[in-house]
């Protein structure tokens, strides 16, 4: 081979190597950008998430599904019915402590059922909230249940770290009792830190102490640099009306015939919600009305007026809401009759 050919070949090889090197570098940049983009897509602004959540309903907290999947009342078809009725969100009430062994490990059947519920909710274009609902246990003895509380999120958070951003975690329903507002601030920070290890930008739902009441928002201590938090409140005032005849409530179980709907009663709701809205604006945190409703034994016309007034007032403020609840009590759907409780449904979704 003559010198010119050798020199030409060397130049060609050098050019090829440079091309490969630059192409690889460019590809690396593209891949890195793609990774960044994918990560960005997983993050959803909490205010936008609340707009997406809009109207919702609590489900499966007291369904036999958790003890025996084959005996479940809530069926796959109900996800579709919920979506078709005009709801956008389901809040799944999870009694995780009941499914832990002596070491605190959640049993496989719990996750099998939860996976089924998440899959079907997302398939029907529904947002999902995981609500840890063992609030009565931890309220009695926070120290005794702290390991289970934190252990629940140590297992649940990593399992669903790659789930759609439409899945949200609610750290604990209605902290109360011995889990004081001050102690609750400590517990929520520890649980949130665990969640953030695997879910750094997933929106997490957190409410104030003392039953998620509006008046305790001022005592809620949230990490200022964590902006992926949705604040939840619950509203059942006045309890004499909303819980009349409720067998689990000694204060109201014997009450009956109490109606609701005067201008003063409606104004009380507006004023209470205005306080939460003022807190929301001052702290730049979106609001979810996570529970509200009136027990089944109350006067239907009053229940309809109450339910409608709360839902419309919440919506007027830009909040999302999840009604308590689909089945069991306060029902919006009668599974035994396989039909909606139309007055309540229309009060929620006119």
DOKOLLO-505146 format. One record per atom (N, C-alpha, C): residue in one letter; x, y, z. Coordinates in pm, whole numbers, plus 32768, in hexadecimal, padded with zeros to 4 digits. Layout:
BEGIN
aXYZ ...
//
This chain:
BEGIN
x80567F888000 x800080008000 x8059807C8000 x803E80DF7FA2 x809481557F9B x807381B7800A x80CB821D8019 x80BF827B8088 x804082CC8085 x801482F7800A x7F9B83488003 x7F2082FB8034 x7F1D827A800E x7EAC82288039 x7EAC821380D1 x7F2981FE8105 x7F3381E98195 x7F06826681E0 x7F3782DC81AF x7F10835981F0 x7E7A837081E6 x7E4183518172 x7DB083648160 x7D60830A81BC x7D92828F81CC x7D4A82328224 x7D50826082B4 x7DC8829482DD x7DD682C38368 x7D79833A8384 x7D7083958321 x7D1784078331 x7C8783D9833E x7C62837682E8 x7BDA834282EC x7BBA83008371 x7C1C82B283A3 x7C07826E8423 x7BFC82D48495 x7C51833E848D x7C4D83A584F4 x7BC683EC84F1 x7B97840A8476 x7B16844E8467 x7AA483F6849D x7AAE83738482 x7A47831584B0 x7A44830D8547 x7ABF83088580 x7AC483008613 x7A88837D8653 x7AA983F28617 x7A73846F864C x79DB8473863F x79AA844085CD x791A843D85B6 x78D583E6861E x791183718636 x78D88315869A x78DA83548724 x794D83968743 x795B83D387C6 x78F5844387DA x78E884998774 x78898508877F x77F984D8877F x77DF846F8731 x77598436872E x773483FC87B6 x779583B587F2 x777D837A8876 x776483E788DE x77B3845588D2 x77A084C38930 x77178502891F x76F2851588A0 x766E854F8885 x75FE84F588B7 x7610847188A3 x75AC841188D1 x75A084148969 x7614842289AA x761384278A3C x75C584A08A6D x75D785118A25 x758F858B8A4A x74F985788A38 x74D4853A89C7 x7448852189AB x740A84C78A14 x7455845B8A35 x742483FD8A9A x741584428B21 x747984968B41 x747184DD8BC0 x73FA853B8BC2 x73E5857F8B52 x737285D98B48 x72F0858C8B53 x72EF85178B14 x727884C38B19 x725A84968BA6 x72C684748BEF x72B4844A8C7A x727D84BD8CCE x72B685348CB7 x728785A98D00 x71F685C78CDF x71D585BD8C5E x714D85D68C34 x70ED85728C73 x711584F18C71 x70BF848A8CAC x70A984A68D3F x711684D28D83 x710884EF8E12 x70AA85668E27 x70B885CD8DCD x706386428DDA x6FD186208DC4 x6FB885C38D6A x6F2E859D8D4C x6EED85568DC3 x6F3E85188E15 x6F0684D28E89 x6ED985358EF4 x6F1685AA8EF6 x6EF1860E8F59 x6E76865A8F28 x6E17866F8F82 x6D9C86B68F60 x6D8487208FCA x6D78879D8F9F x6D5D88098FFC x6CE187E7904E x6CE787F890D2 x6C7587CF9126 x6BF5881B9108 x6C00889A90E0 x6B8788E590BC x6B4888AC903D x6B9D88838FDE x6B6988448F64 x6B2D87BC8F85 x6B6B87768FE4 x6B3586F3900C x6AAB87039049 x6A988768909C x6A16878090D9 x69AD879F906E x69D387EC9009 x697688078F9B x695187888F52 x69B2872F8F44 x699C86AE8F02 x694586538F56 x695486588FDA x690B86009034 x68778623903A x685886A39040 x67D086D89042 x6772869390A5 x672286359074 x66BB85F590C5 x66DD856290DB x66D485369159 x66F984AC9175 x66A2846C91DF x66C383EE91FE x667683A1925F x66D2834092A6 x66B883299326 x670582C99375 x66D1823C9359 x672E81DB934D x67068153932A x675180E9937C x671980759383 x674C7FF293AF x67897FEC943B x6771804F948E x67AB804B9514 x67737FDD956B x66F37FBF955A x66B17F5D95B1 x66747EEC9560 x66B17ED094F0 x66827E669497 x66C47DE194BD x667B7D7194B1 x66B57CEE94CE x672A7CCB9472 x67427D1B940D x67AE7D0493AE x68347CEF93F2 x68497D2F9465 x68CB7D2794A7 x68DF7CA494F4 x68707C629515 x687A7BE2955A x68727B6C94FA x68217B7D9493 x68107B129430 x67E97B5393AC x68457B55934E x682F7B9992CF x67B37B639288 x67977AE49298 x67257AA79253 x669F7AD3928E x66A27B0A9307 x66277B389347 x66157BD0933E x665F7C0F92E9 x66597CA192DD x65D07CD092AF x65A57D4092E7 x652C7D8492B8 x654F7DE09243 x65BF7E269253 x65EB7E8391EB x66277E339178 x65EF7E449102 x66187DF7908D x665F7E519027 x669E7E118FC8 x66E37E5B8F5E x66867EBE8F18 x66097E968F06 x65A97EEC8EBE x65907F708F05 x65A67F738F89 x65887FEC8FD5 x65E8805D8FB5 x6663803D8F8D x66BF80A68F63 x668680EF8EE9 x665280A28E8C x661780DC8E13 x659B812F8E35 x654880FA8E90 x64D081428EB9 x64F381C88EFA x655A81C78F4C x658582418F8F x65B382A98F28 x6601827D8EC8 x663182D88E61 x65BC830C8E0C x656582B48DE3 x64F582DD8D8D x6494833B8DD5 x648E83308E59 x643683888EA7 x646A84178EAC x64EC84298E91 x652584AF8E91 x658E84C88EFB x65BB845E8F3E x6628846B8F9F x66AE845E8F59 x6714849F8F92 x679B84978F59 x680184558FB5 x67D9843A9032 x683A840D9096 x67FD83A790F4 x684E83479120 x682682EC918C x688F82F591FB x685D82FF9275 x68B482FE92EB x68A48274932B x690E82259324 x690A819C9356 x6930819A93E9 x68D48171943F x68EA816E94D0 x692D80EB94F6 x69AB80F3951E x69FE807D9534 x6A19806895C9 x69EF7FF495FC x6A0C7FD09687 x6A877F759688 x6AF77FB09668 x6B727F639656 x6BA07F1896D1 x6B8B7F529749 x6BB97F1097C3 x6B7A7E8697D3 x6B007E7897A0 x6AB77DFA97AD x6AF37D8A9757 x6B4F7DAE9700 x6B877D4C96A2 x6C1E7D3C96B4 x6C4C7D5A972E x6CDA7D4B974F x6CEF7CD597AB x6D5E7C8E9797 x6D807C2297F2 x6DC97C5B986B x6DFC7C0598C0 x6E3C7C31993D x6EB67C899924 x6EF37C7A98AF x6F6A7CCA988E x6F467D4D984A x6EC67D60982D x6E9C7DDA97EA x6E977DCF9753 x6EAB7D56971F x6EA97D43968E x6E197D39965B x6DF97D8695F5 x6D757D7D95B8 x6D6B7CFB9569 x6CF87CB79576 x6CEC7C369532 x6CD77C49949D x6CF77BE09452 x6CF17BE593C0 x6C647BFF938D x6C007BCA93D2 x6B767BDA93A4 x6B4B7C6C93A8 x6B817CB89408 x6B627D47940F x6B8F7D8D9390 x6C097D709367 x6C3D7DB192EF x6BF97D7D9270 x6BD47CFE9270 x6B8D7CC891FC x6B097D1291E7 x6AC17D289254 x6A417D70924C x6A587E029227 x6ABB7E419265 x6AD67ECE9248 x6B037EE091B7 x6B567E869185 x6B817E8C90F9 x6B097E84909C x6AAD7E2B90BD x6A327E1B906D x69E17E9D906B x69D47EDA90E0 x69857F5490EA x69C67FC6909D x6A497FD590AA x6A90803F9063 x6A86802B8FCC x6A9E7FB18FA0 x6A987F948F11 x6A107FB88ED7 x69A67F938F1A x69207FAC8EE5 x68F7803E8EEF x692680828F56 x690981108F63 x694C815E8EF2 x69CC81448EDC x6A14818A8E73 x69DF81678DE9 x69B680EA8DD7 x697E80C08D57 x68FE810A8D37 x68BA813B8DA0 x683E81868D8D x6855821D8D9D x68D382468D8D x68F682D48D8C x68D183198E10 x68EA82D38E7F x68CE830A8F03 x695083268F4D x695783978F92 x69C683B28FEC x69B5835B9068 x6A24833E90AB x6A2382E3911E x6A6A83239195 x6A2C831A920A x6A6D83429287 x6A7782C792E0 x6AF082A8930E x6B0382409373 x6AF5828393FB x6A8C82669443 x6A7282A294C6 x6A89823B9533 x6AF4824C9581 x6B0A81F495F4 x6AA18216965D x6A4781B59678 x69CD81D196C3 x69CC81959750 x6A41816D9783 x6A478135980B x6A5581A39874 x6A06820A9866 x6A12827F98BD x69E78263994C x6984820C9961 x695681F199EA x69C081A59A3A x6A0B814E99F6 x6A7581039A3A x6AE281609A6E x6B1881AF9A13 x6B8A82029A38 x6B6282749A95 x6AE3829B9A91 x6AB383059AEC x6AB582D89B7D x6A9F82579B94 x6A9C82229C1D x6B2782189C59 x6B8981F09C07 x6C1081DC9C3A x6C7481F39BC9 x6C9682719BAF x6CF0828F9B3F x6D7582449B43 x6DB1823D9BB8 x6E3481FC9BC2 x6E2C81689B9D x6DC081279BC8 x6DB280989BAE x6D9E807B9B19 x6D6280D99AD1 x6D4380C29A44 x6DA0810C99E4 x6E0081549A19 x6E5781A399C2 x6EA5814C9961 x6ED880DB9990 x6F2780839938 x6ED1805198C3 x6E54802F98E0 x6DFB80019875 x6DDB80749814 x6DC480E9984D x6DA6815F97FD x6E16817C979A x6E90818597CB x6F0181A09773 x6F1F81289719 x6F0B80AF974F x6F2380369701 x6EC58029968A x6E4B8058969C x6DEC8055962D x6E2380A295B6 x6E54811B95CE x6E87816C9560 x6F0E813C952E x6F5C80FA9585 x6FDB80C09556 x6FC3805294EF x6F4F801194F8 x6F2F7FA69499 x6EDC7FD79422 x6E7D8030943C x6E23805D93D2 x6E6980BE9373 x6EB4811D93A9 x6EF181849355 x6F4C814B92E8 x6FAC80F5930A x700280C0929F x6FB98066923C x6F528021926B x6F097FC89210 x6EC5801891A1 x6E97808F91C1 x6E4C80DE915F x6E9A8159912E x6F1E8153913C x6F7081C79114 x6F6981E3907F x6F4C817E902E x6F4381928F9E x6EB381998F6D x6E5581A08FC9 x6DC881AB8FA3 x6DAD82338F63 x6D3F823C8F1D x6D1382BA8EE2 x6D1283298F4A x6D2C83A68F1E x6D2584158F7C x6C9584328FA6 x6C3783E78F70 x6BAB83F48F99 x6B9183A8901C x6BF5835F904B x6BEC831A90CC x6C2D83729136 x6BE3839091A0 x6C1583E4920D x6C1383969290 x6C6983BE92EB x6C718380936F x6C3A83E093D8 x6BDD83B2942A x6BAD8400949C x6BE383C0951B x6C3884089562 x6C8983CF95CD x6C358390963B x6BCA83D39667 x6B74839A96CE x6AF083E696D2 x6A85839B96DC x6A0183D696EB x69EB8409977A x69B884809787 x698584B99805 x69D8849C9882 x6A5284CC988B x6A9D84BD9908 x6A5085009979 x6A4C84BD99EC x69FC84F19A5C x6A2B84AF9ADE x69E584C99B48 x6A0084879BC9 x6A8C84A49BFC x6AD184389C23 x6B5984459C59 x6BBD84719BEE x6B9784629B70 x6BE984979B04 x6BC3852B9AF4 x6BF7857B9B4E x6BD586099B55 x6C0786539AD8 x6BD486CB9ABF x6C0587179A4C x6C9D87299A4D x6CD7873D9AC1 x6D67874F9ACC x6DB286CE9AAD x6D83865F9AE5 x6DC285DE9ACB x6DAC85B59A3B x6D3785D59A05 x6D1985B6997A x6D7E85F9991C x6DA68672993B x6E0B86B698E9 x6E8D866698E3 x6EB4862C9954 x6F2D85DA9958 x6F1C855C9903 x6EAA85199913 x6E92849C98CD x6E8884B29835 x6E44851C980D x6E338532977D x6EB88550973A x6F1085999780 x6F9385B69746 x6FE485369731 x6FDD84DA9791 x7026845C9783 x6FEE84089712 x6F6B84019708 x6F2D83B2969D x6F4983F09615 x6F418472960C x6F5A84B5958D x6FEA84A1955F x704784A295BD x70D4848A959A x70E683FF955E x709F839D9595 x70A683149560 x706D831094D3 x6FFC835194BE x6FBE83539439 x7019839793D4 x7059840293FC x70AD844F939F x712B84049373 x7153839F93BD x71C683509394 x71B0830F930C x713582E792F0 x711782A29271 x70B482EE921A x7071834F9252 x700C839D9209 x702684339221 x7092846791E9 x70B884F0920A x7056855C91DE x700785409176 x6FAC85A99144 x6F1B857C913D x6EFA85089175 x6E6E84DF9176 x6E20853991D7 x6DA7855F91B1 x6D5785B2920A x6D23855E927F x6D38859292F6 x6D13854F9372 x6CA685A293B6 x6C40855E93E7 x6BCF859E9429 x6BE5859C94C1 x6BDD861094FF x6BF3861B958F x6B8B867A95C9 x6B4F86539638 x6AED86A9967A x6B1A86D39704 x6AD88737973D x6AFA876597C5 x6ACD8702982F x6AFD871598A8 x6AD786C19917 x6A4786D99942 x6A1F868D99A5 x6998869499DE x692D86819973 x6932860C9936 x68CC85E098D7 x68CD862D9853 x69408663982E x694A86B097B0 x68EF872A97AF x68D887639823 x687D87D6982C x68BE885797FC x686E88AC97BF x689C892A9787 x68E1898097F2 x68A989839869 x68DF89DA98D2 x696B89B398FE x6999893C98D5 x6A1F890F98FB x6A84891D988A x6A5D895A981B x6ABC897497AF x6B3089CA97E0 x6B148A279838 x6B7A8A82986B x6BE98A3898B5 x6BCC89BF98E6 x6C3089729931 x6C7B890E98DA x6C568906985B x6C9488A49801 x6D1D88D597D5 x6D84888597EE x6E0C88A997CB x6E3B88549755 x6E46889196E0 x6E71884C9667 x6EFB887E963E x6F4D88279603 x6FD0885595D3 x6FBF88BD9565 x6FF68933957B x6FE089A2951E x701889899493 x708189399489 x70BF89219407 x708188AD93BB x7020886B93F6 x6FDA87FE93B1 x6F568835937B x6F52884D92F8 x6EDB888992BC x6E8288229278 x6E9B87A39290 x6E46873A9258 x6DEC870092C5 x6DA087599303 x6D4787349370 x6CBC876F9355 x6C56871F9369 x6BCB874A9363 x6B93874193F1 x6B5987AB9422 x6B2787AC94AB x6A93878594AC x6A7287279503 x69E886F7950B x69A58726958B x69258743957F x68D1875F95F3 x6855870895EA x681886EB965E x679986A29663 x673186FD96A4 x66B486EA967A x664B874396AF x65C986F596C3 x659E86F09741 x652086AE9763 x64CB870597C1 x64E8878497C8 x649C87DB9822 x6414880097E3 x63AB88059837 x63A887E198C6 x6395874B98D8 x63DF87119935 x63DB8681994B x635186519975 x630586A499BA x627F867C99E5 x6226865B996D x6241869F98FE x61F686829883 x623886119834 x62B8861C9816 x62F985BE97BA x6307853197F4 x630A8527987A x631F84A398B7 x62A78475990B x623484B098F7 x61BF84859944 x619E83F29924 x619183A4998F x61718316997F x61E882BE9962 x626082F69959 x62D782A5993A x62FB824E99B1 x62FD81CB999E x630E816D9A0C x639481789A53 x63FC81AB9A0E x648181B39A48 x649982369A94 x6435828E9A94 x644783119AD2 x63EC83209B4C x641F830A9BC5 x63CD83139C3F x6387839A9C4F x63C684049C1D x638D848A9C2E x631484A19BD5 x630B84589B65 x62A084759B05 x624983FC9AE1 x626783879B18 x6220830D9AF0 x618A83159B0D x6165835F9B75 x60D883669B9C x608E83DC9B5B x60D484299B0A x6096849D9ACB x604C84749A4B x5FE384BC9A2E x5F9884A499B2 x5F43851E9991 x5F1785279915 x5EBD859298ED x5EFC861B98E1 x5F82862298E5 x5FC586A498DB x5FD986C79848 x5FAA873C9824 x5FB387679798 x601E87D29787 x603C87EE970A x60A5884F96EC x607F889C966F x60AA891D9669 x6094896795EE x606D89F795FD x60738A2F9677 x60528ABC9689 x60C18B12964D x60A38B919637 x61088BEC9602 x61808BF7965F x61658BF596E1 x61D38BFF9743 x622C8B84973D x61EF8B10972A x623D8A949722 x62928A9296A3 x62598AC39637 x62A68AC995BA x63198B2D95C5 x62FC8B9E9606 x63638C039618 x63D68BD0966D x63B88B7B96CE x64228B409725 x64848AF096D1 x64538AA49673 x64AB8A57961A x65028AB595C8 x64C68B19958E x65108B79953C x657D8BBD958E x655D8BE49607 x65BE8C28965D x662F8BCA9686 x660D8B4E96A8 x66748AEE96CE x66D28AD09659 x66988ABC95E3 x66EA8A9F956E x67418B189549 x670E8B909561 x675B8C099545 x67DA8C0E959B x67D28BDC9614 x68478BD8966C x68B18B799633 x68848B069600 x68E28AA895C3 x691E8AE39544 x68CC8B2A94F8 x68FD8B67947D x69648BD4949A x694D8C209503 x69AE8C879529 x6A338C47954F x6A2C8BD99599 x6AA88B9095BD x6AEC8B5B953F x6A9D8B2594E3 x6AD38AEF9466 x6B208B599418 x6AE78BD0940D x6B288C3B93C1 x6BA58C6C9409 x6B9C8C78948C x6C0E8CAA94D9 x6C848C4B94D3 x6C668BC894C9 x6CD08B6394CC x6CEA8B249443 x6CA08B5093E1 x6CAC8B1E9357 x6CA68A859354 x6C3A8A51938E x6C2189C09390 x6B9389A7935E x6B80894A92FF x6AFA892A92CF x6AAD88D69334 x6A2988DA932A x69D38898938C x69818828934D x697A87B89396 x692087499378 x68BE873A93ED x683E874193CE x67D887219433 x67C986899430 x681586479486 x682585B6947B x67AE856494A8 x675F859B9505 x66E685579534 x667A85BE9556 x65FF859C9534 x658A85E8955E x65108594953D x64A185B2957E x642685689565 x63CE856795E0 x6357853295D1 x62F885269640 x62C384979643 x62BF845D96BA x629D83D196CE x621283B09699 x620283349670 x618B8304962A x610883149677 x610D831C96FB x609183239749 x605583B09750 x609E8411971B x606A8499971C x5FFF84AE96B2 x5FB9851D96BC x5F538544965C x5F94855495D2 x5F5D8512956C x5F9C851194E8 x5FA5859D94AB x5F3C85EB94B6 x5F418671947C x5FB086C494BC x5FC086B6953D x602A86FF9582 x60B486CB955B x60C08648954E x6140860D9526 x6166863C949A x610586439442 x611F867193BA x614C870393BC x610587569408 x612887E5940F x61B587F89448 x61D587AC94B0 x625887B594F0 x62C687899490 x62B387169453 x631886DD93F9 x633187399383 x62C6876A9348 x62D387C392D5 x6319884592FB x62F3887D936C x632C88FD9396 x63C288F293AE x63ED888693F0 x647C88759409 x64C9885F9387 x6493880B932F x64D887EE92B2 x64E6886B925C x647888B8924E x647E892F91FA x64D8899B9238 x64D589A892BD x652A8A0C92FE x65BD89E992EC x65DE896892FD x6668893C92E8 x669589579259 x663F893791FA x6661894B916D x667689DF914D x66268A35918A x66318AC49170 x66B88AFB919D x66F98AB691F8 x677C8ADF922B x67EF8A9B91E2 x67CE8A449183 x683589FE9138 x686B8982917C x6823895191E1 x684E88D89227 x681F885C91DD x686387ED91F5 x682F876991D1 x67E58732924B x678F86CD9235 x674C868E92A6 x673885F9928C x673185AE92FB x6712851F92F4 x66A78501935D x663284DF932E x65BE84C99386 x65D0844893D7 x659F844C9453 x659C83D594A9 x650E839C94A7 x64F78328946B x654D82D4941D x64F8828593B9 x6534822E936B x64ED81E39303 x648E817C933E x64C281289396 x647780B993CF x648880BB9466 x6440806794AD x64488052953D x63E880AE9588 x640981309596 x63AC819195D0 x63C58218958E x636B827795A4 x636F82F6955C x636A82DB94C5 x632B8270949B x6341823B9415 x6309829293A6 x635382909337 x632482CE92BC x62FE82629256 x632681E79275 x63028177921E x62D481019273 x626280C89250 x622C8057929A x62547FD69252 x62BC7F969284 x62EE7F1D9243 x62887EAD9248 x623D7EA492B6 x61D97E3A92C2 x616F7E449255 x61487EBF9235 x60E37ED491CD x61227EF09145 x61A77EFB9144 x61F27F1690CA x61C07F949085 x61B6800190D5 x6188807F909B x61B980F590EE x61C3816690AE x61EA81E090F2 x617B820F9150 x61A4824D91BD x614582969211 x6137831D91CC x60D683279174 x60CD83969117 x60CD84209158 x6083843691C4 x608584BD9200 x611184E9922B x615E848C9267 x61E684AE9293 x624184BE921A x6234846691BA x628784719140 x627084F790FB x61F2852090EE x61D3859E90AA x6200861690FD x620286059181 x6235867091D6 x62CA868391BF x630F861691A8 x63A0861B9190 x63C086489102 x637A860D90A3 x639386299014 x630E864D8FD2 x62ED86CD8FD1 x626A86F68F9B x625986D38F06 
//
